[in-house]
Amino acid sequence: MGLKGNIASSVYRRSVRDDLGEVSLDSRMLTLLMQLNGEKNTAELAGELGLTLSDIRDVLIRLDHLGLIEEVVSSVPTLSGDFYPFLADQLSKAMGPMAEILLEDLLQEMALERESIPLTRAAELVDALAREIPRDEKRAEFQQVLLSKLKNF
């Protein structure tokens, strides 16, 4: 199961097994298990339940060991490997050396990984980055170049 690394975008659902027998669940396990519907990612669940991702990971590991959950493997298309370097380069041209730090911070805030940015969230990422570019002409140029690149995906 994918419980190593960044689990923020991982999605899980309850798994029903006939050979399970009796299991004992604490309140956090039961609460999380009831919320796992195969649609919400762990970052959303953590926010709703007031838990940290570390707390969620611990509970998910215990539920996984009991065979009560399974990861939902999504076929959401992601941007190719050359998109992130292109994005970082264009942002550096628009705002200078702080671009890489801003980009990493925003990826973390949006619970995205540089090597697997979902195509469905690319415009949101570009828009959020553009809002951080102080000069209007640089911002417009950045958006135009990135949106043109995204049309090719």
C-alpha atoms as one frame of an Amber mdcrd trajectory, in Angstrom:
protein
   0.000   0.000   0.000   1.201   3.555  -0.667   1.595   4.676   2.932   5.163
   5.884   2.485   6.111   9.352   1.322   3.511  12.033   0.680   0.061  10.546
   1.293  -1.820  13.853   1.028  -3.273  13.080  -2.398  -3.856   9.361  -1.768
  -7.440   8.131  -1.737  -8.665   5.071   0.182 -11.923   3.180   0.516 -13.304
   0.616   2.910 -12.589  -2.970   1.985 -15.029  -5.650   3.014 -13.651  -9.143
   3.561 -15.662 -12.231   4.469 -12.776 -13.904   6.309 -12.091 -10.981   8.621
 -13.457 -12.286  11.918 -13.681  -9.957  14.910 -11.611  -6.789  15.032 -11.243
  -4.106  17.647 -11.195  -0.470  16.536 -10.468   2.614  18.579 -12.489   5.798
  18.027 -10.014   7.362  15.553  -9.913   4.174  13.493 -13.693   3.959  13.394
 -14.133   7.659  12.603 -11.636   7.531   9.743 -12.976   4.240   8.421 -16.471
   5.714   8.204 -15.124   8.673   6.187 -13.221   6.600   3.622 -15.455   6.666
   0.577 -12.953   6.332  -2.255 -13.384   9.979  -3.249 -11.720  12.238  -0.662
  -7.952  12.326  -0.414  -6.176  12.070   2.913  -5.414  15.811   3.058  -9.132
  16.594   2.797  -9.958  13.999   5.443  -7.277  15.321   7.779  -8.750  18.812
   7.521 -12.299  17.610   8.095 -11.345  15.442  11.063  -8.876  17.893  12.617
  -5.976  15.437  12.344  -2.470  15.809  10.977  -1.311  13.766   7.996   0.977
  11.914  10.383  -2.015  10.956  12.541  -3.960   9.868   9.458  -0.998   7.788
   8.260  -0.779   5.963  11.626  -4.491   5.129  11.575  -4.374   4.075   7.905
  -1.475   1.721   8.625  -3.449   0.071  11.413  -6.570  -0.217   9.223  -4.466
  -1.639   6.386  -2.952  -4.296   8.659  -6.486  -5.349   9.564  -7.399  -5.558
   5.876 -10.146  -2.971   6.237  -9.013  -0.497   3.572  -7.575  -0.386   0.078
  -6.046   2.401  -1.948  -8.042   3.738  -4.870  -5.766   3.843  -7.877  -6.818
   6.732 -10.015  -6.121   7.165 -13.659  -6.011  10.956 -13.495  -3.663  12.116
 -16.242  -0.566  13.914 -15.019   1.761  16.340 -16.722   4.858  14.873 -18.322
   8.234  14.986 -16.619   9.410  17.977 -18.625   6.608  20.235 -17.354   8.054
  20.944 -13.898  11.488  22.118 -15.166   9.711  24.255 -17.779   7.424  25.732
 -15.112  10.354  26.447 -12.768  12.329  28.075 -15.587   9.437  30.312 -16.645
   8.742  31.325 -13.055  12.443  32.165 -12.546  12.344  34.384 -15.629   9.298
  36.164 -14.249  10.375  36.674 -10.657  14.021  35.785 -10.162  15.773  33.532
  -7.642  12.863  33.286  -5.195  10.874  31.343  -7.788  12.088  27.875  -6.744
  11.243  28.464  -3.084   7.808  29.821  -3.952   7.144  26.894  -6.277   8.142
  24.278  -3.687   6.054  26.007  -0.989   3.008  26.187  -3.233   3.321  22.547
  -4.310   3.407  21.539  -0.653   0.466  23.797   0.196  -1.568  22.290  -2.667
  -0.442  18.746  -1.729   1.098  18.183  -5.164   4.274  16.390  -6.144   6.500
  17.835  -8.841   6.741  14.577 -10.792   2.993  13.915 -10.835   1.029  17.143
 -11.149  -2.522  16.223 -12.184  -3.577  17.816 -15.441  -6.821  18.821 -13.749
  -4.933  21.017 -11.255  -2.352  22.552 -13.593  -4.336  25.725 -14.356  -4.941
  26.220 -10.620  -1.194  25.937  -9.981  -0.308  28.358 -12.783  -2.915  30.858
 -11.555  -1.661  30.678  -7.961   1.931  31.196  -9.101   0.956  34.074 -11.383
  -0.678  35.896  -8.462   2.735  35.954  -6.760   4.461  37.731  -9.666   4.552
  41.429  -8.770   5.040  42.973 -12.243   1.938  42.956 -14.448   3.765  42.440
 -17.737   5.826  39.545 -16.337   2.674  38.003 -14.861   0.806  38.207 -18.181
   3.758  36.760 -20.096   4.120  33.907 -17.593   0.432  33.014 -17.836   0.429
  33.187 -21.623   3.484  30.936 -22.022   2.240  28.386 -19.467  -1.305  28.227
 -20.808   0.102  27.728 -24.290   2.249  24.853 -22.959  -0.751  23.305 -21.167
  -2.781  23.277 -24.384  -0.291  20.736 -25.745  -1.194  18.206 -23.025
